Amino acid sequence: MRQRAAAADLEGSLAQWNPTLAAMPVGRKAAGFALRARLEWPIMDGSNNAQLKILLGVTGGVAAYKAPELVRRLTESGAAVRVVMTAAAQRFVGATTFQAVSGEPVRSDLWDDQAEAAMGHIELARWADVILVAPATANFMASLAAGLANDLLTTVCLASQAPVLVAPAMNQAMWSHPATQANRRVLEGRGVRLIGPAEGDQACGEIGPGRMVEPDDIVAELLRAPPRLVSQLLKGLTVTITAGPTREPIDPVRYITNRSSGRMGYALANAAREAGAKVILVSGPTALATPAGVRRIDVETAQEMFTAVHRHIGSTDIFIGCAAVADYRPEAPAGEKLKRSESSMSLSLVRSADTLVSVAELDDGPFTVGFAAETEHLERHARQKLQAKKLDMIAANEVGRGKGFDAQNNALLVLWPEGRAELARAPKPLLAQRLIDLIAQRYDAWATDDNAEHSA
Ligand code: PMT
């Protein structure tokens, strides 16, 4: 079942495409470098490098006057840029300016018969490798968060699979408003990347967060951490992922569990699916919706998780154990609800089956990735687990006091026998994409070695 990923020649994830740039801080110095670099990124579908196609959405804020400069910077950097303006944006800057700097016709009307005939909004959505909205107003962020399609820009965002980046620009009070912050969280949760806002003097005379990040710095950020392009890194592969907590019954109404929300595992399932894999998600009890296109199998106990995973492991190429599985379970769960008759009681616990170890031990098993949840000595303990459990890779996270479990953001230290990578703190959907990129890369090396061993 082991197959090499379609993008076998991938030299690294997008973030590793240019280590010099990746290491650079965002800023004018980096932007100066960026201008000499070309926004020519591997599309990761086996085709040759292509010119990056950026659809720039311009919404109606004062900062719209900076958007033509942004177009210029992007095109100078080698990208192809097409501009979509909202009606409000046209009150700040004329379409002719954007047409001049991009060399492309500017679109603004969903009901433009002529433009729709030549290049419909769906075609525009397909054209874009990346959608960048700068400036992005509070109203636009709210529309995007709500999934509205009431103008050309929101419709294209909804119709496109391209990664979306937004550079917010608004009054500081509007930015800090709970509604805007809630929309920000929704968008980040869906993998939309926010660039800024910056802090400082505002056009309205106030001071605070809400200024659009400068065009140079937006370009530098794009190059420092290139957006994930729609890729097929895991095409043809089956990925089985465990997620969430388990529940170990004490009696018919009580159980032992932990604080796992399932977010990290579900984000991985979504990212693996986006990367083209067939995904089986073996999930403990969570309140989360199943990611689109993912097959979910619900379980409750560690033993049920073990059984469900082994039912599918024969057809699995990559196994990721992200679930927080109870290490111990009550030895003899009571058949009836325990009565509150004694002043104290003790519970006898026995070790539960370790799904991860059992998968790693399989002859001709899948590429096996474990997680390590640690409260201290992260790297030392994770490396011990990697070795003791004979894993191909382990993703370690610090947990406790709002970290790891049930948090929106996370950071990972990823170890494999001959290397390590640090994935910086980010919303779990973004972090999951980065981890999937890394897994795809390591899987590829592993599958190549494995094939070589078999043919030797
Ligand atoms: O779900 P979230 O709220 O988003 O939180 C994410 C997370 C913190 C749960 C996740 O990032 C994480 O760390 N998951 C692993 C939690 C854990 O149980 O770690 P551990 O170090 O105790 O276990 C090591 C590995 O063995 C894990 O891959 C685990 O899935 C696996 N294991 C453990 C025990 C067991 N009986 N069977 C197993 O398969």
Boltz pocket constraint, residues with backbone or C-beta under 6 A from the ligand:
constraints:
  - pocket:
      binder: B
      contacts: [[A, 242], [A, 244], [A, 259], [A, 260], [A, 261], [A, 262], [A, 263], [A, 264], [A, 265], [A, 302], [A, 321], [A, 322], [A, 323], [A, 324], [A, 325], [A, 326], [A, 327], [A, 352], [A, 353], [A, 354], [A, 355], [A, 356], [A, 357], [A, 369], [A, 370], [A, 371], [A, 372], [A, 373], [A, 374], [A, 385], [A, 395], [A, 397], [A, 399], [A, 403], [A, 404], [A, 405], [A, 406], [A, 407]]
      max_distance: 6.0
